[in-house]
Amino acid sequence: MDERGRGILAMIGTCLVWGLSPLYYKLLAHVPPPEVLSHRTFWSVLLFGVYLAMQGRLGELRRAYAGPRQTGLIALAAVMISLNWFVFILSIQLGHATEASMGYYIFPLIAVLIGRFWFGERLSGGQWLAVVLAALAVALLTWGLGVAPWVALILSCSFALYGAVKKFLPLGPVISVTAEIVIMMPLFLSVLAWFHLRGQGAFGGDLTTSLLLIGSGPLTAIPLILFSYAARRVPLSTVGVLQYINPTLQFMCAVVIFGEPFTRWHGIAFALIWGAVAVFSLSLIRQDRAARRAAMAVSGLSTQVR
């Protein structure tokens, strides 16, 4: 198998883990979300530390905090990803996994809007249509249910802002994520200390819960490592299409396994969102093909000049 094939398998593996993770966090529904998030962060940083030590790259982690501006950006990214993880865990425990899946469906469309208005990127007609369809879906769901899908909006916006902040960080994906987790460790260690000093800490209470809390670290770290591997070897359009495996599996977990309510308004909203996803994916594929044709044309021209 060539590099591209291995990258596609890594991306599929990433999305399978992310998409089925609601099943895992449902097993921790008896543990308060702040404690789950703190353990997820703690065990992740240990795993990332071992990974970087094995590669001899711990020095890169120390150099990541190069100056107040870069440290500030790392802190901002850390807040965004921590908020995303917390709301996701909370949504599973409160029975809002359907909304969580919606958030990860519309996240790429929010990211496109940020790219347009923050970075001045140009959007194709198909991308604008996808954004309009997603906005219409959210508006109809809000009107039909009488409340905005806050879980979906917070998850999509926080993850999109997280991606935008990371564009300003000249760091590799593993170093960047590890630096973000490390900078939040004092907060999460304080949370764990608070729970345990009050005699309410879940870790150590029973073996199953303790192992599940430890396992939340690899469940977080391994997909991120696989994603960084895939992103370097797979075209952006392919990554964009494959990542929709994640919310699709989350949606199936919510509706089929958890039995969450799926009203007529949910049906209308998801139909619009799936239409937006189809339009957006086709637009990505066309852009990628056009870019490759342009690159081949430039390469052919430079060969003729030589």
C-alpha positions as CSV (number, residue, x, y, z in Angstrom):
1,M,0.0,0.0,0.0
2,D,1.3,3.5,-0.9
3,E,1.5,6.5,1.3
4,R,-1.8,7.9,0.2
5,G,-3.6,4.6,0.9
6,R,-2.1,4.4,4.4
7,G,-3.1,8.0,4.9
8,I,-6.7,7.2,3.9
9,L,-6.8,4.2,6.3
10,A,-5.4,6.5,9.1
11,M,-8.2,9.0,8.4
12,I,-10.9,6.4,8.4
13,G,-9.5,5.0,11.7
14,T,-9.6,8.5,13.2
15,C,-13.2,9.1,12.2
16,L,-14.3,5.7,13.4
17,V,-12.8,6.4,16.9
18,W,-14.3,9.9,17.0
19,G,-17.7,8.7,15.7
20,L,-18.0,5.9,18.1
21,S,-16.7,7.8,21.1
22,P,-20.2,8.6,22.4
23,L,-20.5,4.9,23.3
24,Y,-17.4,5.3,25.5
25,Y,-18.4,8.5,27.2
26,K,-21.9,7.1,27.9
27,L,-20.2,4.5,30.1
28,L,-18.8,7.5,32.2
29,A,-22.2,9.1,32.6
30,H,-22.0,8.7,36.3
31,V,-18.8,10.8,36.5
32,P,-19.2,14.7,36.5
33,P,-18.1,16.1,33.1
34,P,-15.4,18.4,34.6
35,E,-13.8,15.3,36.2
36,V,-14.0,13.3,32.9
37,L,-12.5,16.2,31.0
38,S,-9.7,16.6,33.6
39,H,-8.8,12.9,33.4
40,R,-9.0,13.0,29.6
41,T,-6.5,15.9,29.6
42,F,-4.2,14.4,32.2
43,W,-3.9,11.0,30.6
44,S,-3.6,12.5,27.1
45,V,-0.6,14.7,28.1
46,L,1.1,11.6,29.6
47,L,0.7,9.7,26.4
48,F,1.8,12.6,24.2
49,G,4.8,13.1,26.5
50,V,5.9,9.5,26.0
51,Y,5.3,9.8,22.3
52,L,7.5,12.9,22.0
53,A,10.1,11.4,24.3
54,M,10.4,8.3,22.1
55,Q,11.0,10.6,19.1
56,G,13.4,12.8,21.0
57,R,11.2,15.9,20.5
58,L,10.6,17.1,24.1
59,G,12.9,20.0,23.4
60,E,10.4,21.2,20.7
61,L,7.7,21.3,23.3
62,R,9.8,23.7,25.5
63,R,10.4,25.9,22.5
64,A,6.7,26.0,21.6
65,Y,6.2,28.7,24.2
66,A,8.4,31.2,22.3
67,G,7.3,34.6,23.5
68,P,4.1,36.1,24.9
69,R,2.3,36.2,21.6
70,Q,2.7,32.6,20.7
71,T,2.1,31.5,24.3
72,G,-1.1,33.5,24.2
73,L,-2.3,31.9,21.0
74,I,-1.6,28.4,22.5
75,A,-3.6,29.4,25.5
76,L,-6.5,30.6,23.4
77,A,-6.4,27.4,21.3
78,A,-6.4,25.4,24.5
79,V,-9.5,27.2,25.8
80,M,-11.3,26.6,22.5
81,I,-10.5,22.8,22.4
82,S,-11.2,22.4,26.1
83,L,-14.6,24.1,25.7
84,N,-15.3,21.8,22.7
85,W,-14.4,18.6,24.6
86,F,-16.4,19.7,27.7
87,V,-19.6,20.4,25.8
88,F,-19.2,17.2,23.8
89,I,-18.9,15.1,27.1
90,L,-21.8,17.1,28.6
91,S,-24.0,16.5,25.6
92,I,-23.5,12.8,25.8
93,Q,-24.4,12.7,29.5
94,L,-27.5,14.9,29.1
95,G,-28.9,13.1,26.0
96,H,-28.0,15.6,23.4
97,A,-25.7,13.5,21.2
98,T,-27.9,14.2,18.2
99,E,-27.2,17.9,18.5
100,A,-23.5,17.1,19.0
101,S,-23.4,15.2,15.6
102,M,-25.1,18.2,14.0
103,G,-22.3,20.4,15.4
104,Y,-19.6,18.4,13.7
105,Y,-21.6,18.3,10.4
106,I,-21.8,22.1,10.2
107,F,-18.3,22.8,11.7
108,P,-16.6,22.7,8.2
109,L,-19.1,25.3,7.0
110,I,-18.5,27.6,9.9
111,A,-14.7,27.2,9.2
112,V,-15.4,28.2,5.6
113,L,-17.1,31.4,6.8
114,I,-14.2,32.2,9.1
115,G,-11.8,31.6,6.2
116,R,-13.8,34.1,4.1
117,F,-14.2,36.9,6.6
118,W,-11.1,36.5,8.7
119,F,-8.5,35.3,6.1
120,G,-10.1,36.7,3.0
121,E,-10.4,33.3,1.3
122,R,-12.6,33.1,-1.8
123,L,-15.7,30.9,-1.7
124,S,-17.2,29.1,-4.6
125,G,-20.9,29.2,-5.4
126,G,-21.3,25.7,-4.1
127,Q,-19.7,26.6,-0.8
128,W,-22.0,29.6,-0.4
129,L,-25.0,27.4,-1.1
130,A,-23.8,24.8,1.5
131,V,-23.5,27.6,4.1
132,V,-27.0,28.9,3.3
133,L,-28.5,25.4,3.6
134,A,-26.8,24.8,7.0
135,A,-28.0,28.2,8.3
136,L,-31.5,27.5,7.1
137,A,-31.4,24.1,8.9
138,V,-30.4,25.8,12.2
139,A,-33.0,28.5,11.8
140,L,-35.8,26.0,11.1
141,L,-34.8,23.7,14.0
142,T,-34.7,26.7,16.3
143,W,-38.2,27.8,15.2
144,G,-39.6,24.3,15.3
145,L,-38.3,23.3,18.7
146,G,-38.5,26.8,20.3
147,V,-34.9,26.8,21.3
148,A,-31.6,27.2,19.5
149,P,-29.4,24.1,19.1
150,W,-26.8,25.5,21.4
151,V,-24.8,22.3,21.7
152,A,-24.4,22.2,17.9
153,L,-23.6,25.9,17.7
154,I,-21.0,25.8,20.5
155,L,-19.3,22.7,19.2
156,S,-19.1,23.9,15.6
157,C,-18.0,27.4,16.5
158,S,-15.4,26.5,19.1
159,F,-13.8,23.9,16.8
160,A,-13.8,26.3,13.9
161,L,-12.2,29.0,16.0
162,Y,-9.7,26.5,17.3
163,G,-8.7,25.7,13.7
164,A,-8.4,29.4,12.9
165,V,-6.2,30.2,15.9
166,K,-3.9,27.3,15.0
167,K,-3.3,28.8,11.5
168,F,-1.2,31.4,13.4
169,L,0.9,28.8,15.2
170,P,4.1,27.6,13.4
171,L,4.0,24.3,15.2
172,G,3.5,20.7,14.1
173,P,0.1,19.1,15.1
174,V,1.4,16.8,17.9
175,I,3.6,19.6,19.5
176,S,0.7,22.1,19.2
177,V,-1.9,19.8,20.8
178,T,0.6,18.8,23.6
179,A,1.5,22.4,24.3
180,E,-2.2,23.3,24.5
181,I,-2.9,20.5,27.0
182,V,0.1,21.3,29.1
183,I,-0.9,24.9,29.5
184,M,-4.3,23.8,30.8
185,M,-2.9,21.2,33.2
186,P,-2.8,23.5,36.3
187,L,-6.6,24.0,36.0
188,F,-7.5,20.4,35.4
189,L,-5.2,19.2,38.2
190,S,-7.0,21.6,40.5
191,V,-10.3,20.2,39.4
192,L,-9.1,16.6,40.2
193,A,-7.7,17.8,43.6
194,W,-11.0,19.5,44.4
195,F,-13.1,16.3,43.7
196,H,-10.7,14.0,45.6
197,L,-10.3,16.3,48.6
198,R,-14.1,16.4,49.0
199,G,-14.1,12.6,48.8
200,Q,-16.1,12.7,45.5
201,G,-13.3,11.6,43.1
202,A,-14.4,8.8,40.8
203,F,-10.9,7.5,40.1
204,G,-10.0,4.7,42.4
205,G,-13.6,4.0,43.4
206,D,-14.0,1.0,41.2
207,L,-11.7,-0.7,38.7
208,T,-14.0,-0.3,35.7
209,T,-14.4,3.5,36.1
210,S,-10.7,4.0,36.8
211,L,-9.8,2.1,33.6
212,L,-12.3,4.0,31.6
213,L,-10.9,7.3,32.8
214,I,-7.4,6.2,32.0
215,G,-8.5,5.0,28.6
216,S,-9.9,8.5,27.8
217,G,-6.3,9.6,27.3
218,P,-5.5,7.2,24.4
219,L,-9.0,7.8,23.0
220,T,-8.1,11.4,22.7
221,A,-4.4,11.2,21.7
222,I,-4.3,8.3,19.2
223,P,-6.9,9.8,16.8
224,L,-5.1,13.1,16.8
225,I,-1.8,11.4,15.9
226,L,-3.5,9.4,13.2
227,F,-5.1,12.6,11.9
228,S,-1.8,14.4,11.7
229,Y,-0.4,11.4,9.8
230,A,-3.3,11.4,7.3
231,A,-3.3,15.1,6.8
232,R,0.2,15.0,5.4
233,R,-0.6,12.2,2.9
234,V,-4.2,12.7,1.7
235,P,-5.6,15.5,-0.4
236,L,-7.6,18.1,1.5
237,S,-10.8,17.2,-0.5
238,T,-10.5,13.6,0.6
239,V,-9.9,14.5,4.2
240,G,-12.9,16.8,4.1
241,V,-15.2,14.1,2.7
242,L,-13.9,11.3,5.0
243,Q,-14.3,13.4,8.2
244,Y,-18.1,13.2,7.7
245,I,-17.9,9.6,8.9
246,N,-17.5,11.0,12.4
247,P,-20.8,12.9,12.8
248,T,-22.7,10.2,10.8
249,L,-21.6,7.6,13.4
250,Q,-22.4,10.0,16.2
251,F,-25.8,10.5,14.7
252,M,-26.4,6.7,14.5
253,C,-25.3,6.3,18.1
254,A,-27.6,9.0,19.3
255,V,-30.8,7.9,17.5
256,V,-30.4,4.1,17.1
257,I,-28.5,3.1,20.2
258,F,-29.3,5.9,22.8
259,G,-32.8,6.3,21.5
260,E,-32.8,10.1,21.6
261,P,-35.9,11.8,20.2
262,F,-35.8,12.6,16.5
263,T,-38.7,14.9,15.7
264,R,-40.1,16.1,12.4
265,W,-38.0,19.3,12.8
266,H,-34.9,17.3,13.4
267,G,-35.7,15.4,10.1
268,I,-36.0,18.6,8.1
269,A,-32.9,20.1,9.6
270,F,-30.7,17.1,9.0
271,A,-32.0,16.7,5.5
272,L,-30.9,20.3,4.8
273,I,-27.5,19.7,6.5
274,W,-26.9,16.5,4.6
275,G,-27.7,18.4,1.4
276,A,-25.2,21.1,2.5
277,V,-22.6,18.4,3.1
278,A,-23.1,16.9,-0.3
279,V,-22.8,20.3,-2.1
280,F,-19.8,21.2,0.1
281,S,-18.0,17.9,-0.6
282,L,-18.5,18.1,-4.3
283,S,-17.1,21.7,-4.2
284,L,-14.0,20.5,-2.4
285,I,-13.4,17.7,-4.9
286,R,-13.8,20.1,-7.8
287,Q,-11.4,22.6,-6.2
288,D,-8.8,19.9,-5.5
289,R,-9.0,18.6,-9.1
290,A,-8.7,22.1,-10.5
291,A,-5.7,22.8,-8.3
292,R,-4.0,19.5,-9.4
293,R,-4.6,20.3,-13.1
294,A,-3.1,23.8,-12.6
295,A,-0.1,22.3,-10.8
296,M,0.4,19.8,-13.6
297,A,0.2,22.5,-16.2
298,V,2.8,24.6,-14.4
299,S,5.0,21.6,-14.0
300,G,4.7,20.8,-17.7
301,L,5.5,24.4,-18.7
302,S,8.6,24.5,-16.5
303,T,9.8,21.2,-18.0
304,Q,9.4,22.7,-21.5
305,V,11.3,25.8,-20.5
306,R,14.2,23.7,-19.3
